[in-house]
Amino acid sequence: MKLPLALAAGAALAAFVAPAAADAQTSRAARCVVVSNGSPTYRGPCRFTPERGGTFHVAPPRGREFPGGQTGISVEIVEPGVAEVYGLTPRGPASRWGTAVRSRRDRACWDGPDFSVCAY
């Protein structure tokens, strides 16, 4: 079942503003590689927060940003091997990056038409 875009964007945004206590229980240190539309590639530490069904959220350390000024990225699984990817900006609203497919070459990565999100 596919969610309307507005509802999916709201769900992505809600995941970023979830209570810190819930985050502390499930998030863990990880390494991210994020490429977005010609911006410099981010390679470095991040916080990885898994959700049910393979959905996950990543955020760079405080004071750092992913490409394009993103302070968080949500990879929302919509069907096996397919996800909708959203970014969170310092101003708060989620921006839709687009549809991504799980990489066959590196299963930690999700590839879209002009972006890639990998979490290790």
Order of alpha helices (4+ residues) and beta strands (2+ residues): alpha-alpha-beta-beta-beta-beta-beta-beta-beta-beta
